Amino acid sequence: MVLWYGFAMSETDLSRVRGVLFDLGGTLDGDGEHWLNRFELLYREFLPEVDFSSLKTAFYQAEAACLQESEVASLDLAGLIRFHVARQLEALNIDSPNAADNLARSFLDSCRRCFKRNAAVLARLAPRYRLGVITNFYGNAARLLAETGLAPYIGVIIDSARAGVRKPDPEIFKAALGTLGLPPNRVAYVGDSYGQDIRPAKQVGLITVWLRNDAMAAPLPPDFDPAAADFEIRTLPELEALLP
């Protein structure tokens, strides 16, 4: 059975689900939108002279800086985004405080809107399911979840910078399951990236829910297997309609 956006891609039974694990970036702070793609839209508005190839290089240099510089692990959401934008512009050799402010402010606003909406979703799910987060992050995932109002509903937080293992390594999913105290066939995993989230989660045995935004998504890999996603949704609130 094939069912697009809020419907089943398989005959997977959700009635036995007792836990739900979420990705963070692109999933809890957006609707299937990778940070790079979201920044691309903002650069079109504020710095249209920057081409995508240059932005992509600068973005991943900023990502590396976030992982390498120890101060990032203590930053709040605003500090993290400002740091990331500053490193992007540094890599692009652009000195524009106004552009930096516009990029960071706009990105933050979009994150905060999604966090606020999704906190309400998690609040409704938490009485019925054990909830957790698995994220490739910078050591400050717990701080961001607390700051944005999601932490009261999250029982397990696996931040790659603290766990010492990153997605798509299956060990990070196994670590979350061990802490959650549930077998994989009783847990749904919700993520926006096919390669980093859906494929490895399926390999571990989790029920997979792909938060998919075709307008923003990265190209699918040559070995893409649609069967890896048991369900597809466009926004996180659609998850509630799937779960019993």
C-alpha positions as CSV (number, residue, x, y, z in Angstrom):
1,M,0.0,0.0,0.0
2,V,1.3,3.4,-0.9
3,L,0.1,6.5,0.8
4,W,1.7,9.9,0.5
5,Y,2.1,12.6,3.1
6,G,0.3,11.5,6.2
7,F,-0.4,8.0,5.0
8,A,1.3,4.6,5.0
9,M,3.9,3.6,2.6
10,S,3.6,0.0,3.9
11,E,1.4,-2.2,6.0
12,T,3.3,-1.3,9.1
13,D,1.1,-1.6,12.3
14,L,1.4,1.4,14.6
15,S,-0.9,0.1,17.3
16,R,2.1,-1.3,19.2
17,V,4.1,1.8,19.2
18,R,5.1,3.0,22.7
19,G,7.9,5.4,21.9
20,V,8.7,8.1,19.3
21,L,12.2,9.4,18.5
22,F,12.8,12.7,16.6
23,D,15.6,14.3,14.7
24,L,16.2,17.9,15.7
25,G,17.5,20.2,12.9
26,G,15.0,20.2,10.0
27,T,12.5,18.2,11.9
28,L,11.6,19.9,15.2
29,D,12.7,23.3,14.0
30,G,11.3,23.1,10.5
31,D,9.1,21.1,8.2
32,G,11.6,18.8,6.4
33,E,13.9,21.7,5.5
34,H,17.7,21.2,5.7
35,W,19.5,24.2,7.2
36,L,21.5,24.7,4.0
37,N,18.4,25.0,1.9
38,R,16.7,27.4,4.4
39,F,19.8,29.6,4.3
40,E,19.8,29.5,0.5
41,L,16.4,31.1,0.5
42,L,17.5,33.8,2.9
43,Y,20.7,34.5,0.8
44,R,18.5,35.0,-2.2
45,E,16.7,37.7,-0.3
46,F,19.6,39.4,1.5
47,L,22.8,38.5,-0.5
48,P,21.6,37.5,-4.0
49,E,25.1,37.8,-5.4
50,V,26.2,34.6,-3.5
51,D,25.7,31.5,-5.7
52,F,24.6,28.2,-4.2
53,S,28.0,26.5,-4.7
54,S,29.8,29.2,-2.7
55,L,27.1,29.1,0.0
56,K,27.3,25.4,0.3
57,T,31.1,25.5,0.8
58,A,30.7,28.3,3.4
59,F,27.9,26.5,5.1
60,Y,29.9,23.3,5.7
61,Q,32.9,25.3,6.8
62,A,30.6,26.9,9.4
63,E,29.4,23.5,10.4
64,A,32.9,22.3,10.9
65,A,33.6,25.4,13.1
66,C,30.6,24.6,15.2
67,L,31.9,21.1,15.9
68,Q,35.5,22.2,16.5
69,E,35.1,25.3,18.7
70,S,34.2,24.3,22.3
71,E,32.3,27.5,23.1
72,V,29.5,26.4,20.8
73,A,28.4,23.6,23.2
74,S,27.3,26.3,25.7
75,L,25.4,28.6,23.2
76,D,21.7,29.2,23.2
77,L,19.7,29.1,20.0
78,A,20.3,32.7,19.1
79,G,24.0,32.4,19.9
80,L,24.3,29.3,17.8
81,I,22.7,30.8,14.7
82,R,24.7,34.0,15.0
83,F,27.9,32.0,15.3
84,H,27.0,29.9,12.3
85,V,26.1,32.9,10.2
86,A,29.3,34.7,11.2
87,R,31.4,31.7,10.1
88,Q,29.5,31.5,6.8
89,L,30.1,35.2,6.0
90,E,33.8,34.8,7.1
91,A,34.2,31.9,4.6
92,L,32.5,34.0,1.9
93,N,34.8,37.0,2.7
94,I,31.7,39.2,3.3
95,D,31.9,41.9,6.0
96,S,28.3,43.1,6.4
97,P,26.8,43.4,9.9
98,N,23.5,44.3,8.4
99,A,23.4,41.1,6.3
100,A,24.5,39.0,9.2
101,D,21.7,40.4,11.4
102,N,19.1,39.9,8.7
103,L,20.2,36.3,8.0
104,A,20.4,35.3,11.7
105,R,17.2,37.1,12.7
106,S,15.1,35.6,9.9
107,F,16.5,32.1,10.5
108,L,15.8,32.4,14.2
109,D,12.2,33.5,13.6
110,S,11.4,30.5,11.5
111,C,13.0,28.1,14.0
112,R,11.1,29.7,16.9
113,R,7.8,29.5,15.1
114,C,8.2,25.8,14.4
115,F,9.5,25.0,17.9
116,K,6.4,26.7,19.4
117,R,4.0,24.8,17.2
118,N,5.9,21.5,17.7
119,A,6.1,21.9,21.5
120,A,2.3,21.7,21.5
121,V,2.4,18.5,19.4
122,L,4.9,16.9,21.8
123,A,2.8,18.0,24.8
124,R,-0.1,16.0,23.4
125,L,2.0,12.9,22.6
126,A,3.9,12.8,25.8
127,P,1.1,11.3,28.0
128,R,0.9,8.3,25.6
129,Y,4.4,7.7,24.4
130,R,8.0,7.8,25.6
131,L,9.7,10.6,23.5
132,G,13.3,11.2,22.6
133,V,15.6,13.1,20.3
134,I,18.6,11.8,18.2
135,T,20.5,14.6,16.6
136,N,23.8,15.3,14.9
137,F,24.4,18.5,16.9
138,Y,27.1,20.5,18.7
139,G,26.7,19.6,22.3
140,N,24.0,22.1,23.1
141,A,20.9,20.1,22.0
142,A,19.6,19.8,25.6
143,R,20.0,23.5,26.1
144,L,18.0,24.3,23.0
145,L,15.3,21.9,23.8
146,A,14.9,23.5,27.2
147,E,15.0,27.0,25.9
148,T,12.4,26.3,23.3
149,G,9.9,24.5,25.6
150,L,10.3,21.0,24.3
151,A,12.5,19.5,27.1
152,P,9.6,18.7,29.5
153,Y,8.3,16.2,27.0
154,I,11.6,14.6,26.0
155,G,13.0,11.8,28.1
156,V,16.0,10.9,26.0
157,I,18.4,13.3,24.2
158,I,21.3,11.8,22.2
159,D,23.5,14.6,21.0
160,S,26.2,13.3,18.7
161,A,28.8,15.8,20.0
162,R,28.3,14.3,23.5
163,A,27.6,10.7,22.5
164,G,30.8,10.5,20.3
165,V,28.9,8.9,17.4
166,R,26.9,10.5,14.5
167,K,24.1,9.5,12.3
168,P,24.0,7.5,10.0
169,D,26.0,5.2,12.3
170,P,23.4,2.7,13.7
171,E,25.0,2.9,17.1
172,I,23.5,6.3,17.8
173,F,20.0,4.8,17.3
174,K,20.8,1.8,19.4
175,A,22.0,4.1,22.2
176,A,18.7,6.0,22.1
177,L,16.7,2.7,22.2
178,G,18.7,1.4,25.1
179,T,18.0,4.6,27.1
180,L,14.3,4.6,26.0
181,G,14.0,1.0,27.2
182,L,12.0,-0.2,24.2
183,P,12.7,-2.6,21.3
184,P,12.9,-1.0,17.8
185,N,9.6,-2.5,16.6
186,R,7.8,-0.5,19.3
187,V,9.4,2.8,18.4
188,A,8.7,5.2,15.5
189,Y,11.5,7.5,14.3
190,V,10.7,10.8,12.7
191,G,13.4,12.6,10.5
192,D,13.7,14.7,7.5
193,S,16.9,13.2,5.9
194,Y,16.6,10.0,3.9
195,G,20.4,9.3,4.2
196,Q,20.9,10.4,7.8
197,D,17.6,9.5,9.3
198,I,15.3,7.2,7.4
199,R,17.7,4.6,5.9
200,P,19.7,3.9,9.1
201,A,16.7,4.0,11.3
202,K,15.0,1.4,9.1
203,Q,18.2,-0.7,9.2
204,V,18.1,-0.8,13.0
205,G,14.4,-1.9,12.9
206,L,12.6,1.3,13.8
207,I,9.3,2.3,12.3
208,T,10.2,5.2,10.0
209,V,8.3,8.4,9.4
210,W,9.8,10.7,6.8
211,L,9.2,14.4,7.2
212,R,9.6,15.1,3.6
213,N,9.7,18.5,1.9
214,D,10.2,17.9,-1.8
215,A,10.7,21.6,-2.6
216,M,13.7,21.8,-0.1
217,A,15.1,18.2,0.0
218,A,18.6,17.2,-0.9
219,P,18.9,14.9,-4.0
220,L,18.1,11.3,-3.3
221,P,21.0,8.9,-3.4
222,P,21.4,6.3,-6.2
223,D,20.4,3.5,-3.9
224,F,17.2,5.2,-2.7
225,D,14.7,2.6,-1.6
226,P,11.1,4.0,-1.1
227,A,10.4,1.0,1.2
228,A,12.7,2.5,3.8
229,A,10.0,5.0,4.8
230,D,7.0,3.4,6.4
231,F,5.1,6.7,6.4
232,E,5.6,10.2,4.9
233,I,4.3,13.5,6.3
234,R,4.8,17.1,5.3
235,T,4.5,18.7,8.8
236,L,5.0,17.4,12.3
237,P,1.4,17.9,13.4
238,E,0.4,15.3,10.8
239,L,2.1,12.7,13.0
240,E,-0.8,12.8,15.4
241,A,-3.1,11.6,12.7
242,L,-0.9,8.5,12.1
243,L,-0.4,7.4,15.7
244,P,-3.2,5.5,17.5
